[in-house]
Amino acid sequence: MQHIDKIIKFHNLLKHRRTPISGKELDKQLGCSKSTRQRLTKELPDHLNAPLICNRSAGGYY
């Protein structure tokens, strides 16, 4: 899977959820490592102008 495809899949996973998703669940859904997920979290807002918030008390990303 190309990098931009992972960014789009990441965005779609977040967009279609009502609750936050944990980092481990994102890794599993995207089939990537923690370091790749961290790069994706930095690039998602830049490439898609999509807001991304990580709230540990809520349980993950939304």
C-alpha positions as CSV (number, residue, x, y, z in Angstrom):
1,M,0.0,0.0,0.0
2,Q,1.4,3.4,-0.9
3,H,1.9,6.1,1.7
4,I,-1.0,8.3,0.4
5,D,-3.3,5.3,0.4
6,K,-2.5,4.8,4.1
7,I,-3.2,8.5,4.9
8,I,-6.6,8.2,3.1
9,K,-7.5,5.0,4.9
10,F,-6.5,6.6,8.2
11,H,-8.8,9.5,7.5
12,N,-11.7,7.2,6.6
13,L,-11.2,5.2,9.8
14,L,-11.5,8.3,11.8
15,K,-14.2,9.9,9.8
16,H,-16.6,7.0,10.1
17,R,-16.3,6.5,13.9
18,R,-18.3,8.1,16.7
19,T,-15.8,7.2,19.4
20,P,-12.0,7.7,19.5
21,I,-9.8,4.9,18.2
22,S,-6.7,3.7,20.1
23,G,-3.3,3.7,18.6
24,K,-3.0,0.0,18.8
25,E,-6.3,-0.5,16.9
26,L,-5.2,2.0,14.2
27,D,-1.9,0.0,13.8
28,K,-4.0,-3.2,13.4
29,Q,-6.5,-1.6,10.9
30,L,-3.8,0.1,8.8
31,G,-1.3,-2.8,9.0
32,C,1.5,-0.6,10.1
33,S,3.9,-0.1,12.9
34,K,3.7,2.5,15.7
35,S,6.4,4.7,14.0
36,T,4.4,4.7,10.7
37,R,1.2,5.7,12.6
38,Q,3.1,8.5,14.2
39,R,4.3,9.8,10.8
40,L,0.7,9.5,9.5
41,T,-0.6,11.6,12.4
42,K,1.8,14.3,11.4
43,E,1.0,14.2,7.7
44,L,-2.8,13.8,7.8
45,P,-3.5,17.4,8.6
46,D,-1.0,18.6,6.0
47,H,-2.3,16.5,3.1
48,L,-6.0,16.5,3.7
49,N,-6.6,19.5,5.9
50,A,-8.3,17.2,8.3
51,P,-8.2,18.0,12.0
52,L,-6.7,15.3,14.2
53,I,-6.9,15.2,18.0
54,C,-5.3,12.7,20.3
55,N,-7.0,12.6,23.7
56,R,-5.5,10.0,26.0
57,S,-8.3,10.4,28.6
58,A,-10.9,9.7,25.8
59,G,-9.0,6.7,24.6
60,G,-7.4,7.7,21.4
61,Y,-7.6,9.7,18.2
62,Y,-10.6,11.4,16.7
